[in-house]
Amino acid sequence: MKIFETQLPGVGRRYQVSFSEGKALTILIHNDGQRDVFWRENSDADSEELFTTTEREAQKLAEIFDGTFFEPVDDELDDALSDARIKWVSIPSGSPVIGKTISDVGVRTRTGVSILAVERGEQTLPNPTPGTELRAEDVLVVVGSGEAHKAFEELLAPDTSHG
């Protein structure tokens, strides 16, 4: 079995798992978290879409494949967490948050998202402290509701007003 990863600019990432006799499983992970899963029976066949999942459904499938034991949760708790999404967001050059700390910006208070990690080049800063400085081109791993993500993207947007 071989696994190939391909970055698809503007779309996301594609993972192809090749099995013997030309069989292949392809998983396309869109930037918005959606996953499309395809199967190809042999190298001469076209891939057929098996199913599409949300990010949350994919996490549940991963737990099953991983063999992780989990207890079913109360429906009310599941509903409370169903709006939470994890996204990877790049800080654009010209953003007003560049050079400020997470605390100075007041990310959680102003937007409702929490920063889980900062990807800076090849380095990942897990669980950044409030004193972590935000830099241009940092990729922030954030969790929050759709509304919170929208507020966060607005916060990061470069100021385009001209005086």
Secondary structure, DSSP 8 states (H G I E B T S, - for coil): -EEEEEEETTTEEEEEEE-GGG-EEEEEEETTS-EEEEEESSTTS--EEEEEE-HHHHHHHHHHHHT-------HHHHHHHTT-EEEEEE--TT-TTTT-BHHHHTHHHHHS-EEEEEEETTEEEES--TT-B--TT-EEEEEE-HHHHHHHHHHHS------
